[in-house]
């Protein structure tokens, strides 16, 4: 193998490693829910419920959505009341009667990707 070919092979290998590192960095920027209140499967005392979601990356609150699937299967949109830190969303769900609920979240992460999920929980009085 000539000296020039060795350099080309080394550069191709370096380029492949750089591409892999960039892909790993971008994939890790997807929003992953780290903490939720109420927690998945929890039983909380109502009627007023504070909701707090914390993710592994910065979230665009203005482009994120929170809603509740109510016991009667209707959907209620929730306003994001504040963003205490770039990775956290909060809101309030007032006057919730006893029953089983699902908090549906959709967030826009810093990498430009939308992530969705649901958190089931039960409200008691």
C-alpha positions, -999 to 999 in steps of 0.1 A, spaced: 0 0 0 14 34 -10 18 62 14 -10 81 -4 -34 52 0 -26 49 37 -35 86 41 -68 81 22 -77 51 43 -69 69 75 -90 99 65 -119 77 55 -118 60 89 -116 93 107 -146 106 87 -166 75 96 -158 80 133 -168 117 131 -201 108 114 -209 82 141 -201 107 169 -224 134 153 -253 108 150 -249 97 186 -250 134 198 -281 142 177 -299 110 189 -292 119 225 -309 152 221 -344 137 216 -367 146 245 -369 117 271 -392 122 300 -371 119 332 -396 129 359 -433 133 360 -457 145 386 -481 128 388 -461 97 382 -472 70 358 -497 47 376 -499 69 407 -530 78 427 -532 115 436 -555 134 458 -578 159 440 -595 180 431 -566 203 420 -536 186 405 -502 202 399 -485 188 368 -447 189 363 -427 172 336 -389 172 334 -370 161 303 -333 153 295 -330 183 271 -343 218 266 -380 219 255 -397 246 234 -427 254 256 -444 275 230 -445 245 206 -453 218 232 -488 205 241 -503 190 272 -538 175 274 -559 152 296 -579 122 285 -608 124 310 -627 94 324 -655 100 299 -629 97 271 -632 134 262 -600 155 259 -592 187 277 -563 209 266 -540 223 293 -522 256 292 -485 254 300 -484 279 329 -447 284 333 -414 269 323 -393 271 355 -362 257 337 -355 250 300 -361 213 305 -393 215 326 -430 221 318 -457 228 345 -494 234 345 -524 230 368 -555 208 363 -582 222 386 -614 207 398 -608 172 387 -634 146 399 -623 112 410 -615 88 381 -588 75 358 -569 100 336 -542 100 310 -519 130 307 -508 133 270 -477 153 262 -461 163 230 -429 183 232 -405 199 207 -369 192 218 -338 212 211 -329 188 182 -361 198 164 -378 165 169 -413 160 184 -417 134 211 -450 122 225 -461 101 255 -489 94 279 -489 91 317 -519 73 333 -529 82 368 -559 82 391 -575 110 410 -593 104 444 -610 129 466 
